[in-house]
Amino acid sequence: MDLFSGILTKPINILESDGIADYYGSILSFEESEYYFKVLSNTIEWKNDSVIIYGKEMTTKRKVAWYGEEKFKYTYSNMTKVALPFTKEISSLKNMVEDKCREKFNSCLLNLYHSGDEGMAWHSDDEIALKKDGAIASLSLGAVRKFSFKNKQTKKTISLQLDNGSLLVMKGETQRYWLHSLPKTKKINLGRINLTFRTINL
């Protein structure tokens, strides 16, 4: 869906039903996006992610980091992470995102994809630690990548391109009824950083 590109005057809900996925287009300038990509690449405590697949622990190519206002614990794929304190840059980006979507967040899971060879399989962000039906704001920096949704019941898929500096906010019943993924592609050699701002239950 190339129509969801550039700067939008108002967000577009790309889901037809069973949830809300508001795409805001680019909320950062190219210069801002490049600045934050470079700083986060060099200052975040990146680590390769470990996941349990069919009972076997595997290490992913992509790297992740978990930050928060407190030492929140977050468990997914049978792995538990303890949040590091927000950096100045994460706090600045969080404030921008909150101002744009009128939501509040207390944590952030960051993903570093070195190229299109790295992606994310179908999943829902429905872990018990997260606020039920709470908003999850995804800010993209770097390479433009395809992002897809798949309805759990109808299996219908909806895809869009996430631009450099763009914001996508999933909320409402989205995680209950939709899976989402970042498909791999050999056409992209550039890196991408994705910041997903979340709310951990207090």
C-alpha positions as CSV (number, residue, x, y, z in Angstrom):
1,M,0.0,0.0,0.0
2,D,2.1,2.8,-1.2
3,L,-0.6,5.4,-0.5
4,F,0.5,5.2,3.2
5,S,3.7,7.1,2.6
6,G,5.2,10.4,3.4
7,I,3.7,13.0,5.8
8,L,0.0,12.5,6.5
9,T,-2.3,15.3,7.7
10,K,-4.1,12.7,9.9
11,P,-3.5,9.1,10.7
12,I,-5.0,6.3,8.6
13,N,-6.4,3.1,10.2
14,I,-5.2,0.5,7.8
15,L,-7.2,-2.3,9.4
16,E,-10.7,-2.8,8.1
17,S,-12.1,-4.3,11.4
18,D,-11.2,-5.9,14.7
19,G,-8.7,-3.3,15.8
20,I,-6.9,-0.1,15.1
21,A,-3.5,0.4,13.4
22,D,-3.1,4.1,12.8
23,Y,-0.3,5.0,10.4
24,Y,1.0,8.6,10.8
25,G,3.6,8.5,8.0
26,S,6.9,10.2,8.8
27,I,6.9,12.2,12.0
28,L,10.6,12.9,11.9
29,S,12.6,14.7,9.2
30,F,15.2,12.8,7.2
31,E,18.0,14.6,9.2
32,E,16.3,13.7,12.5
33,S,15.8,10.1,11.6
34,E,19.4,9.8,10.4
35,Y,20.7,11.4,13.6
36,Y,18.7,9.1,15.9
37,F,19.6,6.0,13.9
38,K,23.3,6.8,14.3
39,V,23.1,7.6,18.0
40,L,21.0,4.6,18.9
41,S,23.2,2.3,16.8
42,N,26.2,3.3,18.9
43,T,24.8,3.9,22.4
44,I,22.1,1.3,23.0
45,E,23.1,-1.9,24.8
46,W,22.2,-4.2,21.9
47,K,22.2,-8.0,22.4
48,N,21.2,-10.9,20.1
49,D,17.8,-12.1,21.1
50,S,17.2,-15.7,22.4
51,V,13.9,-17.4,21.7
52,I,12.4,-20.8,22.4
53,I,11.2,-22.5,19.2
54,Y,9.7,-26.0,19.6
55,G,11.4,-26.3,22.9
56,K,14.8,-25.4,21.6
57,E,16.7,-22.1,22.5
58,M,17.8,-20.3,19.4
59,T,19.7,-17.0,18.9
60,T,18.4,-14.5,16.4
61,K,20.4,-12.5,14.0
62,R,18.6,-9.3,14.9
63,K,19.6,-7.5,18.1
64,V,17.2,-6.2,20.8
65,A,17.2,-4.0,23.9
66,W,14.6,-3.4,26.6
67,Y,14.3,0.0,28.4
68,G,11.8,1.5,30.8
69,E,11.0,4.1,33.4
70,E,11.5,1.3,36.0
71,K,13.2,-2.1,36.0
72,F,10.2,-3.7,34.4
73,K,10.4,-7.4,33.6
74,Y,9.1,-8.4,30.2
75,T,8.7,-12.1,29.2
76,Y,8.2,-13.2,25.6
77,S,9.2,-16.4,23.8
78,N,9.9,-17.9,27.3
79,M,12.7,-15.3,27.9
80,T,12.6,-12.6,30.5
81,K,14.3,-9.2,30.2
82,V,14.8,-6.5,32.8
83,A,14.5,-3.0,31.6
84,L,17.5,-0.6,31.5
85,P,16.9,3.1,32.3
86,F,15.7,5.3,29.4
87,T,18.4,7.1,27.6
88,K,18.1,10.7,26.7
89,E,17.4,9.9,23.1
90,I,14.7,7.3,23.9
91,S,13.0,9.7,26.2
92,S,13.0,12.4,23.6
93,L,11.5,10.1,21.0
94,K,9.0,8.8,23.5
95,N,7.8,12.4,24.1
96,M,7.5,13.1,20.4
97,V,5.4,9.9,19.9
98,E,3.2,10.6,22.9
99,D,2.5,14.1,21.7
100,K,1.6,12.8,18.2
101,C,-0.7,9.9,19.2
102,R,-2.0,11.2,22.6
103,E,-1.0,8.0,24.5
104,K,1.4,7.4,27.4
105,F,4.1,4.8,27.5
106,N,6.5,3.6,30.2
107,S,8.7,1.2,28.3
108,C,10.4,0.5,25.0
109,L,11.5,-2.6,23.2
110,L,14.0,-1.8,20.5
111,N,15.0,-4.0,17.5
112,L,18.0,-3.7,15.3
113,Y,17.8,-5.3,11.9
114,H,21.1,-5.2,10.1
115,S,19.6,-5.9,6.6
116,G,16.6,-7.3,4.9
117,D,17.9,-10.8,5.7
118,E,16.6,-10.2,9.2
119,G,12.9,-10.0,10.0
120,M,10.1,-11.0,12.5
121,A,7.8,-13.9,12.1
122,W,4.0,-13.7,12.6
123,H,3.1,-12.9,16.2
124,S,0.9,-10.8,18.5
125,D,2.1,-8.5,21.3
126,D,-0.3,-9.9,23.8
127,E,1.9,-10.8,26.7
128,I,0.2,-10.6,30.1
129,A,2.6,-7.9,31.4
130,L,1.3,-5.5,28.8
131,K,-1.7,-3.2,29.4
132,K,-4.8,-5.0,28.0
133,D,-5.7,-3.5,24.6
134,G,-3.2,-0.8,25.3
135,A,-1.5,1.2,22.5
136,I,1.8,0.0,21.1
137,A,3.6,2.7,19.1
138,S,6.2,1.6,16.5
139,L,8.7,4.2,15.4
140,S,10.9,3.2,12.4
141,L,14.3,4.5,11.6
142,G,16.5,3.6,8.7
143,A,15.6,1.2,5.8
144,V,12.1,1.3,4.5
145,R,10.5,-2.1,5.2
146,K,7.3,-3.9,4.4
147,F,5.1,-4.6,7.5
148,S,2.2,-7.0,7.3
149,F,-0.9,-7.9,9.3
150,K,-2.8,-11.2,9.1
151,N,-6.3,-11.7,10.6
152,K,-6.3,-14.7,12.9
153,Q,-9.8,-15.8,11.7
154,T,-10.1,-14.8,8.1
155,K,-6.3,-15.1,7.3
156,K,-6.6,-11.9,5.2
157,T,-3.4,-10.0,5.0
158,I,-2.8,-6.2,4.8
159,S,0.7,-4.7,4.2
160,L,2.3,-1.3,4.0
161,Q,5.7,0.2,3.7
162,L,7.1,1.7,6.9
163,D,9.1,4.8,5.9
164,N,12.2,6.2,7.7
165,G,11.0,8.2,10.7
166,S,7.4,6.9,10.4
167,L,5.0,6.0,13.2
168,L,2.5,3.2,13.4
169,V,0.2,2.8,16.5
170,M,-1.6,-0.4,17.2
171,K,-4.4,-0.3,19.8
172,G,-7.8,-1.6,20.8
173,E,-8.4,-5.2,19.9
174,T,-5.6,-5.4,17.3
175,Q,-3.5,-7.9,19.3
176,R,-6.5,-10.1,19.9
177,Y,-7.5,-10.5,16.3
178,W,-4.4,-9.8,14.2
179,L,-0.9,-11.1,13.8
180,H,1.9,-8.9,12.4
181,S,5.3,-9.5,10.9
182,L,8.3,-7.9,9.3
183,P,9.0,-10.1,6.2
184,K,12.5,-10.8,5.2
185,T,13.8,-9.6,1.8
186,K,17.1,-9.9,0.0
187,K,16.5,-6.6,-1.8
188,I,17.4,-4.4,1.2
189,N,21.0,-4.1,2.5
190,L,20.4,-1.2,4.8
191,G,19.8,-1.4,8.6
192,R,16.6,-0.5,10.4
193,I,15.9,0.3,14.1
194,N,12.4,-0.1,15.4
195,L,11.4,1.4,18.7
196,T,8.1,-0.1,20.1
197,F,6.8,2.0,23.0
198,R,4.6,0.0,25.3
199,T,2.8,0.2,28.7
200,I,3.7,-2.4,31.3
201,N,1.1,-3.0,33.9
202,L,2.1,-1.5,37.3
